[in-house]
Amino acid sequence: MRSERRGIAVLVANSGLMSAGFFMLIPLLSVHLTRDLGFSGAAAGAVLAVRQLTQQGLMLFGGALADRIGYRPVIALGMLVRALGFFGFALGDSLPVILLSAIVAALGGALFEATGKAALASLAPPAERPRLFSLSALAGGLGSALGPLIGVALLPLSFHWVGLAAGSFFFVAFALSAALLPPLAGPASGQETPSFGRTLRLASRDRTFLTFTLLLTGFWLLYNQLYISLPLRAVQVTGSAEIVGVLYTVAALAGLALQYPIVRLASARLPPIAGVAAGVAAMGGGLGLMAFAGAPAMPGLPGPVPAPELAIPVMLAAVVIFAAGRALAEPMRDVATAALAPPHALAAYFGISYLALAVGGSAGNYLGGWLFDISTATGLYALPWIGFALFGVAMAGGLFRFSRTTGRTGD
């Protein structure tokens, strides 16, 4: 019991350290590459794309490896490899070195991301998982709020210090994991661990899990609007980039404040997949509210254009609702994934579930930017936000229906 509590504490701490280190560096990386190193915007975008696609593409392999040899060595190795990749970002000054650093950083993430989720799920009975995943998300939210502040504070010294500090957070997580995590194993004692090919065949025939993963692409499509269309809309309405920082801060604080109580309330009344559905509905509703923020005009909606002084309160309300939905959907998504996965392939299933991020996140980035361009060119400023709201309702409906038709919901 003591080792389990210690393991939970380390994994929750890792969540905060990982988020702080990641958000300390990644939001500033494109600026560093273009302004300091003279890369083109396309080259900077390619670096970010290589990191994300490599990490999501390899996460299945990292999870399958953890199911075979145990969670602790894979998590610790992943943290160390991610630290080396971030140190490479700090010290590299050529495109080949930066690309190599992106691949190394992605490999580290592929090792620890899904494995960390599986390890946390393995340490608690199903009834306790909503609370633990909520605590983990809370620690991650705190790290994502503090990381950019540390990065911005270090940036006047040099981006080198940003990269070294960010990598150091992962090195601390490596040391904690290697020294304090109990020797967690994927399968139950005495149970045969299936080969990677057998695990892949098992997952490919699991229609319930694959359907849930497919539905999660909608969650990630909406999720990524926080980083693409929402800031574009905020600048469109106010004419100032400073409002973006304000909205991100409010979203982070709202998530921190609502994370634990909203999950505790929902988990007592809803099965996990239905909880994801409720969160997705709220995310879509928050994005839909952005249609009422004003901008130059809103021919896409009937009625008068809101007064400019109402634009910021409307946007603040939108990000709070969006943050509430995300705070509910994220941990319930992890609870549902753990419930749908067989115990001997827990980490591999988490790895497969992240393919939804690769597909939905990429589609969300493209679709968000494309719809914003279309709405700006046509003057239909409300168009993307009505579309995201309707999409959220449709995806929530699909998840609710799926929750009612499957018996594997973690109840």
Steps between C-alpha positions, in 0.01 A plus 500: 500500500784739585673429170174563314454838668860587418449398139187712469680800650790462254270466199294806600822697557626383162184638339574846639870485412431382145243769433719774646803392297300456181312831513813680611665425166258400224299828478829693463672255266359634172598854601853385579534310173381789282634801690825370652606231252351653185289198400207551268150465638461182298815350653384589852162344428668188367697461823182519708317262265783246510495502880125451530459240227803300615381495860142401422609246240743324734288507816347162424849348494595669825188369666551148370860504626379607845245218508786255442779628725312708758400862533780642715798455263304626200373811685846579637669447163240717329558787741876481447467487121258797501750696715775431245274615216422827676869555577553457125248777431691722742842443345425423134536769233448313170194339345638141510584530870163655581315230305700231679414663832132500402514127422683423826250707701213323322649158573512589868135603495405179320660304784354677803163651395280195454707296747447759774123485449504121514717501812259733681203284398678188624548646847132549578173307478255629238295697757807705597619576148290814440650660811857405410476607138341825617791562738744423219320741267499761777876469540538519123286812488711664769814416304353635176418826679843543661713371212439791258559752779840345575585485131411865442700599810809318372468610137671842548810314618505266200294222350785271601394545862139427409597171337738400779241578768225312313727198454593514868135456598494174306832397654351549847202287391748234380675497836172478692372219279820297511540535877146499639260327262418146613585223251165511326428225250241505225335158523378337816736267678539171315315628192667461163590825326390491136735591220473837329340341194245319712418819690454686172270229366304502824448877483418496128213258569372691801216692339388660825842648570559605140161674490584689817839598357332621181256710702793651692624660178209742541617587852849578373368699205314730741787497750750639250283804424640644823833534316391595150160659434428639847810727512436606141145597592613687812745711300236553230258639757735714707780582259755414771705185558511569874148365544624153402717481812207613712272233356759225552550608860126500567464158334784360715359644822148381420630151428692492827200621700246268336707187437445305818144601597355458151652154456392394848145613429482343154662169595233444765222541243637405160696207356841608365407517131190703580726729701716549191183577304393766750845657486501505120157664499627774730812551286282541192272738688794714609629523145150579376479794740795657316257575217349770721831675569445751222796566270449750216149360439303180524290462188475131580273565797173691525464794735725789591876474525604495869652818635884490498512518880311167513747318277757425770247379762343275237840352411589453865172315559570289191844386618368424851228273356753342265745446789225341710422255221866417450550454877223239497575327171875445545505285815179319405658415165789335684264316735301368203814392314621308805159334534494391135857366496592145602734501803786331313498767224414811700788719383468387137130593499582843642756536222245410235250746649745782437471438126176697540715800594716458190193493274263731683768749604639530148152531351407757764805714423429500128122536526522778760734709287306430180162590647644818649635604159165424335305694763731799471484504122119474491417711805319204658694535824269271695537213252784303664351531847154385399668210323707405805193521725298271271794263469531488878131417536529226237810346657347519849188328369710228345693446822182493711346243267820296502506511880148357514568220252830369638532311822870579536475846653683445825187505715 
